[in-house]
């Protein structure tokens, strides 16, 4: 199998005949006096999407995007320009624009190239080629049929399949030259069910840094179809959710979006360097009960949030953020690590060559605890059991965060009783984990569906957690 | 020592050049056997600067281009896009679209817009006002904006960023029914995000100004002072007990509320029956006093467009009159699925406006007497299938018609159907910073959840 660096050179450099000597010329222009660090991010992304709806293959699309982002840093200042043409004149022009950030200062020279390598968490194959178009279409049809045969109340089924093959190469003034070839696939099913004029939807899906054959293994694709139908039917029975503050039990897996919003964003290095996070200056303090250990782990093989190297060429790792209730780590990119005198953690990520890298999460999850999930539910007199969510949002400065439940049940006298409608849950990030009184032994990761947005940039992420109980969380229903 | 580049955005290419490229794509599609095709090409360029604590934080030069094509083989469609405008890329992009069309199904609703609906004339809507601002002078303005914010009060202790950005773009669309047209536009922004701090903790808030022409922007100092005032007034926010009260959506968030209405009358959601407003045409969907007008040709409007993404002429109309739904928001495909005609909304609504009411925000507060003024909403808790609405919120508790104290960590919940029917009054404080214009909206009977 070809190495990522070979593939990247062929894809990104060969068409315009870019050589190492030319890269040196670009750095020569980029490294103006006062520029402490600089990098080039070459990228070529090919993606496709297929949609089945009304039982027919309704849409298909294919897209190619490529370009290079040029960044120069001087202290806390960043100059950035990009070009969608990977040719020497465009690189030199972008370098001239990016270096304008530095006015004067020490001169740094480019160090000799040293080819770096990352982890091997996924194969560098092209997922778009992992199935023929006929097989993709057939997969969509089978998922549609599986959903429709579950229940006559299923009115509408929408199935989408998407794949991406992303080739990136990072070069920086330290002489780092490292590439990554990143596959990413996703299958999603949305079902609309109708009964007596009432309509509700259900949605399920998954994916990862794998080929499309992933969906055929372990019955995954058809499993998503059944799960989407199940959720729609549950919602047809749902009554109004309660309003007010109460104990909430969160199920394993995707409900880990709690961690992503409540503490994850607040522990990103940029917000802490700037002192704008509710967690700023709290390193070493207790921010959770002893039951809580939370990590950000970019090294899980094949997962949606994993990366062999981050978008600055730094290998990803498993960073402990909260250890037995104490705040012990931030997530860093190179710039914020440098300015905070800390080590980079492999969390420098960007949406594309046309965006600047920032500290971002990879796969964020809580480790398993001692409790049986049944025991956790039994401990609640009256509360909520939330097992599926839409998404969430956080104000990192005040610490207030929300996440929107899409499949929720009432707990009455220690038993899960009726389904209730979706509702928003709201809490305070630095407080919420101090109210976690039970943590299950059933750690689960999500199925590979997360997209995180920050400053207008989207990146794929993962979350996970065991079943856990928050003693008091505000539930935004309309009932009593 | 190097000087900061004096030029901001590289000039846009000539419209003629892009029209030739679109023609080339259509020609190539025909050559590869497509029975119909449509293509769009866009090029944008921009400059954005951000400063923080009196220093430059980032200076970014943007330059984007894209070429998108959809080919039709009878009633089968395939689509592809690329950022590469070369002849080779045109050929391979069309090939990719054709390859996909071999695997999609016959779909009777597919195809180009009806020729008689295409825009025949392309009115000049005065959307192009390049600023020509240099990076240095953008930085100066951003610094002035931040300094004004920091000077407001000692409790403004930190800044996230103050920014100035200027963007220009050109878009050309053409199809094999003979339409070929394009237009240029610009958009400029000044924004500021600051943090206020006291014993109760930190609060962040922002303000921004945006316009087609730089002359219509607020001054950087005004933006900074507004951001600071907003952050300050949030200090000491508390929760509320769980209670059922009226709510005022402050104008900037009221625009989002109307956005949910647009989502519910959008063709794609209607033909899928994924909307609580299915089959609502001619029915009362808002309180009697509500009229919603779409005005696509407002000069300099942020939502203005002479034609939509399918070349269909845009036309002024009332979407809602006296509370009654007059039409849907349709593109060609969804219109055909519903047995209707496109409303020229491929790509969205164009300046949808709720006419201003008689009272300003203070007047609305007095009318409400007791309830919550919501100034910020969080999360995605909107279900358009059922209309169920539940979102995180912050704002102010209002007692005796006056702001009593800031509130946070609350949710507001209801059903959009009842909320729209329950609009008691609209304010005169219209916010026009986007494709939807609205004043503050007073809605009766929402559930506020807190302690």
Interface residues (C-beta under 8 A of the other chain):
Chain A: X32 X33 X48 X53 X56 X57 X58 X59 X60 X61 X62 X63 X64 X65 X66 X67 X75 X76 X77 X78 X79 X80 X81 X82 X83 X84 X94 X96 X97 X98 X99 X100 X101 X102 X103 X104 X133 X134 X136 X137 X155 X156 X158 X192 X194 X198 X199 X200 X201 X241 X243 X244 X245 X274 X275 X276 X278 X354 X356 X390 X391 X392 X393 X394 X395 X396 X397 X398 X399 X400 X401 X402 X403 X404 X421 X422 X423 X424 X426 X427 X428 X474 X475 X476 X477 X478
Chain B: X1 X2 X3 X4 X5 X52 X55 X56 X57 X58 X59 X60 X61 X62 X63 X64 X65 X77 X78 X79 X80 X81 X82 X83 X84 X89 X93 X96 X97 X99 X100 X101 X102 X103 X104 X105 X106 X107 X135 X158 X160 X195 X201 X202 X203 X204 X234 X237 X239 X242 X272 X273 X274 X378 X379 X380 X381 X383 X385 X386 X388 X390 X391 X392 X394 X408 X409 X410 X411 X412 X413 X414 X415 X447 X448 X449 X450 X451
